[in-house]
Amino acid sequence: MLKGIPELISPEMIKVLMEMGHGDQLVIADGNFPSYRCGERIVRCDGVSIAKLLDAILRLFPLDAKVHKPVSLMKVNEHEPQPEVWQLYQDIIANHHEKAYEINYIDRFDFYKKAKDAYAIIATTDTSYKGNILIEKGVIR
């Protein structure tokens, strides 16, 4: 055990977060996401909501301040309402970062392509609609 590490962050997850460098991307995926088809480095985190996990990760993980949109979500269809969890994600991000970040909304299949290039995927069993989130790592100054 270490001091200051949120209990949701497993030893495997802390290793992955530490290995990541500036510009590397991390996907936190819901239970319906094809994690094993999209990624080679998968970390399981069952029974935890993406929102709680995002909050724990952002205590340690700087978002890339040099990128206009370091956070991506899977776009909803034209006539669908915005998923409730998205506002929660924005609140969590604002709580951990002084800079206001715009969200990048991308089509499902483009999200899958980006996930294939991500450094790792954290696979959860979260059932939030369109809950998947991709974050890009920045630097600590």
Beta strands, then each sheet from edge to edge (+ up, - down):
strand 1: 25-29
strand 2: 42-45
strand 3: 71-74
strand 4: 103-106
strand 5: 120-124
strand 6: 133-136
sheet 1: 2+ 5+ 1+ 6- 3+ 4+
end
